[in-house]
């Protein structure tokens, strides 16, 4: 009898454990006409579909699954792909029943039948909705025609913002150590209250900034993947790097390491942040920020800390290869030397057979057969002596080059008239020497150092990352890269900065 009783107890335990696994979200919506509804969730910078209900009857929507839902903010999305409302899921709300007796368009009727905590969150959503309605109603009471009207609207907005801020602070204090408090904490800003005055009598802006930056991530748990499953985390993260962090590659590198150190390797939040950061700074248009990309590659990808980020592990190798290519071209690095053939020697090099060689093996044979003569013809970038070196890679037939090179010619003449010690190292990226020589004659740029890769030994487009033309680099007298990938109109400003730097070194 005892054995039978024990077996029965074990059966109940197993049954109970099974019944507690998975998720069951039931939503009853009055006046819901949808035949399909979606359960979506926020994840970093995306909204993803978790489940679909295709059997809606009388507004009853059910989402069920065998595995538990990840902690985060979820949304009920209509057949037309618009969000009805958000709600949260954590360990205690895997079995959740929601209803709205007032209809799909009135959030005031939305309640959680079996979760007081969920109702606290829904009350917050209702409060925000009411403040938005109040503001829109206020704006609709009069037409904004004068500056005074705009000021009144702005004052109303400030009034409601303060009201929301007070509500949120009370909410955080009341619901400490709960998931909904963690979510709302990401939305709230941490400002210094009653900042001291600076010498001009105004609040000390530097102290305000330091406090804001220091406390920006207060109470944000980077060890919990649930932290980035809400609509606030990505915006906060992006703002930190776009507006809060000093716009300087070295400052950004410090913050990249600081943020990633807060995460645990292999967690979803770690993978998403790392993938986002490496993409952001590899594709950044800000000059010099490829240094951040190279740092991430060296610090995380080369060391094996990026394993598992991509479905295709070959992507990691491509990132490392790209970073290694860019490393010698970073601002502040000494420009890689180039051994080029002068345009005036084109016919001699052509006669050697380089242009008729069909493959790399034939090129190699031609090279060694003419090595002594070539060594006397090579012009080296590092042999240039000048305070300012403009290195330009271009092509005669390139449409953009046809606009930019004449501008560079005019600027060069202007700089020479001003007495600047400047030289142009003009690297033609193709091998059609006749066109190159013709352009040089037509534009009268014989005082430029006009070269091309006649011996096919440099592969300049790879060596200097020239994937489109023209590409401009500015080097100082030590061949250090001071600027790159800039427009002709920016060259003068770069040279002014370099002159200041030279004067400080005297």
C-alpha positions in Angstrom: 0.0 0.0 0.0 2.9 2.3 0.9 4.5 1.6 -2.5 1.2 2.4 -4.3 0.8 5.7 -2.3 4.4 6.7 -3.0 4.0 6.0 -6.7 0.8 8.2 -6.7 2.7 11.0 -4.9 5.5 10.8 -7.5 2.9 10.8 -10.3 1.3 14.0 -8.9 4.8 15.6 -8.5 5.6 14.9 -12.1 2.2 16.0 -13.3 2.5 19.2 -11.3 6.0 19.9 -12.7 4.7 19.4 -16.2 1.7 21.6 -15.7 4.0 24.4 -14.5 6.3 24.3 -17.5 5.6 26.3 -20.7 3.4 29.3 -21.0 -0.3 30.0 -21.4 -1.3 33.6 -22.2 -5.1 34.1 -22.5 -6.5 37.4 -23.6 -10.2 38.4 -23.8 -10.8 41.5 -25.9 -14.3 43.0 -26.3 -15.1 44.0 -29.9 -12.0 42.4 -31.3 -12.6 41.6 -35.0 -9.3 40.0 -35.7 -9.0 36.4 -36.9 -5.2 36.4 -36.4 -3.1 38.0 -33.6 0.6 37.9 -32.8 2.7 37.7 -29.6 5.8 39.8 -30.1 8.7 40.8 -27.8 11.3 43.5 -27.8 14.9 42.4 -28.1 17.6 45.1 -28.2 16.9 47.0 -31.5 14.3 44.6 -32.9 10.8 43.4 -32.3 10.4 39.7 -32.9 7.4 37.4 -33.2 7.2 34.7 -30.6 3.8 33.1 -31.3 0.7 33.4 -33.5 -2.9 32.8 -32.7 -5.0 31.8 -35.7 -8.1 30.6 -33.9 -9.6 33.7 -32.3 -13.2 33.2 -31.2 -15.3 36.1 -29.7 -12.2 38.1 -28.9 -10.6 35.2 -27.0 -6.8 35.0 -27.9 -4.7 32.2 -26.6 -0.9 31.7 -26.9 0.5 28.5 -25.6 4.0 26.9 -25.7 5.8 24.0 -24.1 8.8 26.1 -23.0 8.7 29.1 -20.7 8.8 32.6 -22.2 12.0 34.6 -21.7 11.7 37.4 -19.3 10.8 40.6 -21.1 8.2 43.1 -22.4 5.8 41.5 -24.8 3.1 43.0 -27.1 -0.2 41.9 -28.4 -0.2 42.8 -32.1 -3.3 43.0 -34.2 -4.0 41.4 -37.6 -3.0 44.8 -39.1 0.4 44.6 -37.3 -0.4 47.4 -34.9 0.3 47.1 -31.1 -2.8 46.8 -28.9 -0.8 47.0 -25.7 2.4 45.8 -23.9 2.7 43.6 -20.9 5.5 42.0 -19.1 6.5 38.3 -18.6 8.7 37.0 -15.8 8.9 33.8 -13.9 5.6 34.5 -12.1 3.5 35.4 -15.1 4.0 32.4 -17.4 0.3 31.6 -16.9 -1.4 34.9 -17.5 -5.0 36.0 -18.1 -5.7 39.5 -19.4 -9.0 41.1 -20.4 -10.4 44.3 -21.7 -14.2 44.7 -21.2 -14.2 48.2 -22.6 -13.0 47.2 -26.1 -9.7 47.1 -27.9 -9.4 50.9 -28.3 -9.8 51.7 -24.6 -6.8 50.8 -22.5 -8.7 51.8 -19.4 -10.6 48.5 -19.4 -7.4 46.4 -19.6 -6.7 44.3 -16.5 -4.8 41.2 -15.4 -7.2 38.7 -13.9 -4.5 36.7 -12.0 -1.5 39.0 -11.4 -1.5 42.1 -9.2 2.1 42.9 -10.4 0.9 42.9 -14.0 -1.9 45.3 -13.0 0.7 47.7 -11.5 2.4 47.8 -14.9 -0.8 48.2 -16.8 -1.8 51.1 -14.5 1.5 52.7 -15.5 0.6 52.3 -19.2 -2.8 53.8 -18.5 -1.3 56.8 -16.7 1.1 57.5 -19.6 -1.8 57.1 -22.1 -3.9 59.7 -20.1 -1.0 62.2 -20.0 -0.7 61.9 -23.8 -4.4 62.4 -24.3 -4.4 65.4 -21.9 -1.5 67.0 -23.9 -3.2 66.4 -27.3 -6.5 67.7 -26.0 -4.7 70.9 -24.7 -3.1 71.4 -28.1 -6.4 71.0 -29.9 -8.1 73.8 -27.9 -6.4 76.5 -30.0 -4.4 77.0 -33.1 -0.7 77.7 -32.6 -0.1 81.0 -34.5 2.2 83.0 -32.2 5.3 82.6 -30.2 3.2 82.9 -27.1 1.0 79.9 -28.2 4.2 77.8 -28.7 5.4 78.8 -25.2 2.1 77.8 -23.7 2.2 74.4 -25.4 5.8 74.0 -24.3 4.9 74.9 -20.7 2.1 72.3 -20.7 4.5 69.7 -22.0 7.0 70.5 -19.2 4.2 70.3 -16.7 3.1 66.8 -17.8 6.7 65.6 -18.1 7.3 66.6 -14.5 4.1 64.8 -13.5 5.2 61.6 -15.3 8.7 61.9 -13.7 7.2 62.1 -10.3 4.9 59.1 -11.0 7.8 57.1 -12.3 10.0 57.9 -9.2 7.2 56.7 -6.9 6.7 53.6 -9.0 10.4 52.7 -8.7 10.4 53.2 -5.0 7.2 51.2 -4.5 8.3 48.3 -6.7 12.0 47.9 -6.0 13.8 44.7 -7.0 11.0 43.8 -9.4 11.3 43.3 -13.2 8.9 46.1 -13.9 11.0 48.5 -11.8 14.1 47.4 -13.7 12.4 48.1 -17.0 11.2 51.6 -15.9 14.6 52.3 -14.5 16.0 52.2 -18.0 13.6 55.0 -19.0 14.3 57.3 -16.2 17.1 59.8 -16.2 19.5 60.4 -13.3 20.1 64.1 -12.9 22.1 65.9 -10.3 19.6 67.7 -8.0 20.5 71.3 -6.9 23.8 71.5 -8.7 26.3 74.0 -7.4 26.8 77.3 -9.3 29.8 78.0 -11.6 31.6 81.3 -11.6 29.1 82.7 -14.1 26.3 82.1 -11.7 24.7 79.3 -13.7 24.6 75.6 -12.7 28.0 74.0 -13.0 27.5 72.2 -16.4 30.7 70.1 -16.0 29.6 68.7 -12.6 26.1 68.1 -14.0 27.6 66.1 -16.9 30.0 64.1 -14.7 27.2 63.1 -12.4 24.9 62.2 -15.2 27.5 60.0 -16.9 28.6 58.4 -13.7 25.0 57.4 -12.7 23.7 56.7 -16.2 23.7 52.9 -15.7 22.7 52.9 -12.1 20.7 49.7 -11.2 21.0 48.3 -14.7 21.8 44.6 -14.6 24.0 43.7 -17.6 24.1 40.1 -16.3 20.4 39.6 -17.0 19.4 39.0 -20.6 15.9 40.3 -19.7 17.5 43.8 -19.4 17.5 44.2 -23.2 14.0 42.7 -23.8 12.1 46.0 -23.5 11.6 49.1 -25.6 13.9 51.3 -23.6 17.3 49.6 -23.5 18.5 50.1 -27.0 17.6 53.8 -27.1 19.4 54.3 -23.8 22.5 52.3 -25.0 22.6 54.2 -28.3 22.3 57.6 -26.6 25.2 56.7 -24.3 27.6 56.3 -27.2 26.1 59.0 -29.4 25.6 61.8 -26.9 26.9 61.0 -23.5 30.4 59.6 -24.3 33.0 62.1 -25.5 33.2 61.9 -29.3 36.7 60.6 -29.5 37.8 57.0 -30.5 39.9 56.6 -27.4 37.0 57.6 -25.1 34.7 55.3 -27.0 37.1 52.4 -26.6 37.2 52.9 -22.8 33.4 52.8 -22.7 33.1 49.8 -25.0 35.3 47.8 -22.6 33.5 49.1 -19.6 30.1 48.1 -20.9 31.2 44.7 -22.1 33.0 44.0 -18.8 29.6 44.3 -17.2 28.2 41.4 -19.2 29.1 37.7 -19.0 30.7 36.1 -22.1 28.3 33.9 -24.0 25.1 35.5 -22.7 22.6 36.8 -25.2 23.1 40.4 -24.1 26.9 40.0 -24.4 26.5 38.7 -28.0 24.1 41.3 -29.1 26.1 44.2 -27.7 29.3 42.9 -29.2 27.7 42.3 -32.6 26.1 45.8 -32.6 29.3 47.5 -31.5 31.6 45.8 -34.1 29.1 46.6 -36.9 28.6 50.2 -35.7 32.3 51.1 -35.7 33.2 49.1 -38.8 30.6 51.1 -40.8 31.1 54.4 -39.0 31.5 57.5 -41.2 33.3 59.4 -38.5 37.0 59.7 -39.4 39.2 57.8 -37.0 36.5 55.6 -35.5 37.8 52.6 -37.3 40.2 52.5 -34.4 37.3 51.3 -32.2 36.5 48.6 -34.7 40.2 47.4 -34.7 40.2 47.4 -30.9 37.1 45.3 -30.7 38.6 42.8 -33.2 41.8 42.6 -31.2 40.3 42.5 -27.8 37.3 40.2 -28.4 37.3 38.5 -31.7 41.0 37.5 -31.8 40.8 36.3 -28.3 37.9 33.9 -28.8 35.4 36.0 -26.8 33.2 36.4 -29.8 32.5 32.6 -30.3 28.8 31.9 -30.9 27.8 35.4 -31.9 27.1 34.5 -35.5 25.5 31.5 -37.0 28.3 31.4 -39.6 31.5 31.4 -37.6 33.4 32.4 -40.8 32.1 35.9 -40.2 34.5 36.2 -37.2 37.5 35.5 -39.5 36.2 38.1 -42.0 36.0 40.7 -39.2 39.5 39.9 -38.0 40.8 40.1 -41.6 39.1 43.5 -42.2 40.4 44.9 -38.9 44.0 43.7 -39.7 43.8 45.5 -43.1 42.7 48.7 -41.4 45.2 48.7 -38.5 48.1 50.1 -40.5 45.8 52.8 -41.9 44.5 54.2 -38.6 44.9 57.9 -37.8 48.2 58.4 -36.1 49.9 55.4 -37.8 52.8 55.8 -40.1 51.5 55.4 -43.7 52.6 52.1 -45.3 55.2 52.7 -47.9 54.4 52.5 -51.6 56.9 51.6 -54.3 55.4 53.0 -57.5 56.3 53.7 -61.1 56.2 57.3 -62.3 53.7 57.9 -65.1 56.5 59.2 -67.3 58.0 55.7 -67.3 54.9 54.0 -68.5 56.2 53.2 -72.0 59.4 51.6 -70.6 57.4 49.4 -68.2 54.9 48.5 -70.9 57.8 47.4 -73.1 59.0 45.0 -70.3 55.7 43.0 -70.8 53.8 43.8 -67.6 50.6 44.9 -69.4 50.6 41.8 -71.6 51.2 39.3 -68.7 48.1 37.1 -68.4 48.5 35.9 -64.7 50.5 36.4 -61.6 53.1 33.9 -62.6 53.9 35.7 -65.8 54.0 39.0 -63.9 56.5 37.5 -61.5 58.7 36.3 -64.4 58.6 39.8 -66.0 59.5 41.4 -62.7 62.6 39.3 -62.0 63.7 39.6 -65.6 63.7 43.4 -65.2 64.5 43.8 -61.5 67.6 45.9 -61.8 66.0 48.4 -64.2 62.8 48.5 -62.1 64.7 49.2 -58.9 66.1 52.4 -60.5 62.6 53.5 -61.6 60.7 52.9 -58.3 59.5 56.1 -56.5 58.9 55.5 -52.8 56.2 57.4 -50.8 58.5 57.5 -47.8 61.1 59.3 -49.8 59.0 62.5 -50.1 60.1 65.4 -48.0 57.3 67.9 -47.3 55.4 69.3 -44.4 52.1 68.3 -46.0 51.6 65.3 -48.2 48.3 64.8 -50.0 48.0 61.2 -51.0 45.2 60.7 -53.6 44.1 57.4 -55.2 42.0 58.0 -58.3 41.0 57.0 -61.8 40.8 59.1 -64.9 37.4 57.6 -66.0 35.8 57.7 -62.5 32.8 60.1 -62.5 33.4 61.4 -59.0 37.1 61.8 -59.7 36.3 64.0 -62.7 34.6 66.4 -60.3 37.0 66.2 -57.3 40.5 66.1 -59.0 40.0 69.5 -60.7 39.1 70.9 -57.2 42.2 69.4 -55.8 44.3 71.0 -58.6 42.8 74.4 -57.8 43.4 73.9 -54.0 47.0 72.8 -54.6 47.7 75.9 -56.6 46.1 78.0 -53.9 48.2 76.3 -51.1 51.4 76.8 -53.1 50.6 80.5 -53.6 50.2 80.7 -49.8 53.7 79.3 -49.4 52.7 75.9 -48.0 55.3 73.2 -48.3 52.8 70.7 -49.8 53.2 67.9 -52.3 50.6 65.6 -54.0 51.4 61.9 -54.4 48.9 61.1 -57.2 48.4 57.3 -57.4 46.5 56.1 -60.5 44.7 52.9 -59.6 44.5 51.4 -63.1 47.1 50.7 -65.7 45.9 52.6 -68.8 48.9 54.8 -69.0 48.0 56.6 -72.1 44.9 58.1 -70.5 46.8 59.0 -67.4 49.6 60.8 -69.3 47.0 62.6 -71.4 45.2 63.9 -68.3 48.5 65.0 -66.7 49.3 67.0 -69.9 45.8 68.5 -70.3 45.6 69.7 -66.6 49.2 70.7 -66.3 49.9 68.8 -63.1 53.5 67.8 -63.9 54.6 69.2 -60.5 52.6 66.5 -58.8 54.2 63.1 -58.1 52.2 61.1 -60.7 52.6 57.4 -60.2 50.9 54.1 -60.8 51.5 50.4 -59.8 53.2 49.6 -63.0 55.1 46.5 -61.7 52.0 45.1 -60.1 53.7 44.6 -56.7 51.7 46.9 -54.4 48.0 46.1 -55.0 47.4 49.6 -53.7 43.6 49.3 -53.7 43.9 46.6 -51.0 46.9 48.1 -49.2 45.1 51.5 -48.7 41.6 50.2 -48.6 40.5 51.9 -51.8 37.2 50.4 -52.6 35.9 53.5 -54.4 37.7 56.5 -55.8 38.9 59.1 -55.2 40.3 58.5 -51.7 42.4 61.2 -50.0 44.9 60.8 -47.2 46.8 63.6 -45.5 50.2 62.8 -44.2 52.6 65.0 -42.1 56.4 65.3 -42.7 57.0 62.0 -40.8 54.5 60.2 -43.1 52.0 59.9 -40.2 48.4 59.7 -41.2 46.6 62.8 -40.0 43.4 62.5 -42.0 41.8 60.2 -44.5 38.8 59.7 -46.7 38.0 63.4 -46.6 36.7 65.8 -49.2 38.9 68.4 -51.0 37.1 71.1 -49.1 38.3 69.7 -45.8 42.0 69.7 -46.6 42.7 73.3 -45.6 41.2 72.8 -42.2 43.4 69.7 -41.7 46.5 71.6 -42.7 45.6 74.5 -40.3 45.5 71.9 -37.5 48.8 70.4 -38.6 50.4 73.9 -38.6 49.2 74.4 -35.0 50.7 71.1 -34.0 54.0 71.9 -35.7 54.1 75.3 -33.9 53.6 73.6 -30.5 56.5 71.2 -31.2 59.0 74.0 -31.9 
